[in-house]
Amino acid sequence: MPQSLVGVRKHELDTPVLCIDLDRMESNIRKMAGFCREHGVQWRPHEKCHKTPAIALKEIEAGAIGVTCAKVSEAEVMAAGGVRDILIANMIVGPRKLERVAALRRWADPIVACDHFAQVQPLAEVCRSHGVEVRMLIEVNVGLDRVGVSPGRDTLELAQAIDRLKGVKLAGIMGYEGHLLQIADPAEKAQKIRENMALLVGCKEQIAKSGIDCGIVSAGGTGSYQYTVKCPGVTEVQAGGGIFMDPFYRLKCQVQELDYALTVLATVVSRPTLERAVLDAGRKTMNPDVAMPVVVGHDDAEVKRLSAEHCELKLGPQSQNLKIGDQVELVVGYGDFTTVLHDEFYGFRGDRLEVIWPILGRGKLQ
Ligand SMILES: Cc1ncc(COP(=O)(O)O)c(C=O)c1O
């Protein structure tokens, strides 16, 4: 889409388009950065929801220390866009990727996660051959049971093994409490997160006691960060998706204080019955797996079904005046899985298109 569209109003655009409400996103960024700052914790937002350096730079301008990402190729995109401090919160395996990490070290300062010596030793070797040193975080399994070394002796032994190697430097530990995001009772959620973080911080203290300097304790997502930042010993949080917010965070993780900023603008293309409207935005535009999209401004309209290119709305009496050609805006159910379906974000100030950002990290899966 040509940049010449900048300045037009929503109703003048072809649909579907992925829209950011810039005022809301900027307010969410300020709130997340401010909340971390107030509690003396650094903010290292996960970029998987936007994959866009221009947005990462806005986060950094608001106080983020850098970004978290999941892939070497995402880190390369972020570095090319001017981000220096980049946590790749994932295990990096394979000779070509390790070469890319070492090369990245020449123009950025990546940190790579690990949970086994078999990931660390080849990286250290490649880094030595390039004459660089790369920081590492040990990922500890705090209960999510995805990746991560067991807390206690296994974590300590891995720290000691990393400490003996040249080419890599242990910078700290991380753990993701993703299994606790959807606990409904706030007191129970706070308690469980505190216990998880105490486990993580305990690992760091054990490592420090053995004489190894290990500063970073990184954790937290949007569904937990308000609890995680309050846990003693946590030094940074990775919460990212909250800059867009979505019904997954609001309805399933009870995050209330951030505003929906990411929508899809669609058009009614068929009105088969009084109660049914069909939009031009299906699963190839909005991913409904984690949470269904929510219709904006039509309280009694609800998304019933998505097929590849169609979205079927069930209309109540208040919304039955929708007609073919009308635009309908939907809050995407879960930002991460929707962003990756699009080439660009359309950033609106009110109703006016202010910017089109290419989603440069889209398709960066290696
Ligand atoms: C390692 C890691 N950190 C943090 C997050 C939280 O990200 P967000 O705040 O975008 O939900 C995730 C989510 O999957 C994750 O895998």
The ligand as an SDF file (V2000), in Angstrom:
LIG
                    3D

 16 16  0  0  0  0  0  0  0  0999 V2000
    9.6270  -16.1760   27.0040 C   0  0  0  0  0  0  0  0  0  0  0  0
    8.3840  -15.3510   27.0680 C   0  0  0  0  0  0  0  0  0  0  0  0
    8.4070  -14.1930   27.7340 N   0  0  0  0  0  0  0  0  0  0  0  0
    7.3150  -13.4140   27.8260 C   0  0  0  0  0  0  0  0  0  0  0  0
    6.1420  -13.7770   27.2020 C   0  0  0  0  0  0  0  0  0  0  0  0
    4.9420  -12.8800   27.3400 C   0  0  0  0  0  0  0  0  0  0  0  0
    4.6910  -12.1450   26.2060 O   0  0  0  0  0  0  0  0  0  0  0  0
    3.4430  -11.1800   26.1450 P   0  0  0  0  0  0  0  0  0  0  0  0
    3.6140  -10.1480   27.1670 O   0  0  0  0  0  0  0  0  0  0  0  0
    3.5050  -10.6090   24.7620 O   0  0  0  0  0  0  0  0  0  0  0  0
    2.2200  -11.9980   26.3710 O   0  0  0  0  0  0  0  0  0  0  0  0
    6.0600  -14.9830   26.5110 C   0  0  0  0  0  0  0  0  0  0  0  0
    4.8080  -15.3900   25.8690 C   0  0  0  0  0  0  0  0  0  0  0  0
    4.6570  -16.3760   25.2170 O   0  0  0  0  0  0  0  0  0  0  0  0
    7.2110  -15.7880   26.4320 C   0  0  0  0  0  0  0  0  0  0  0  0
    7.1890  -16.9590   25.7690 O   0  0  0  0  0  0  0  0  0  0  0  0
  1  2  1  0
  2  3  1  0
  2 15  2  0
  3  4  2  0
  4  5  1  0
  5  6  1  0
  5 12  2  0
  6  7  1  0
  7  8  1  0
  8  9  2  0
  8 10  1  0
  8 11  1  0
 12 13  1  0
 12 15  1  0
 13 14  2  0
 15 16  1  0
M  END
$$$$
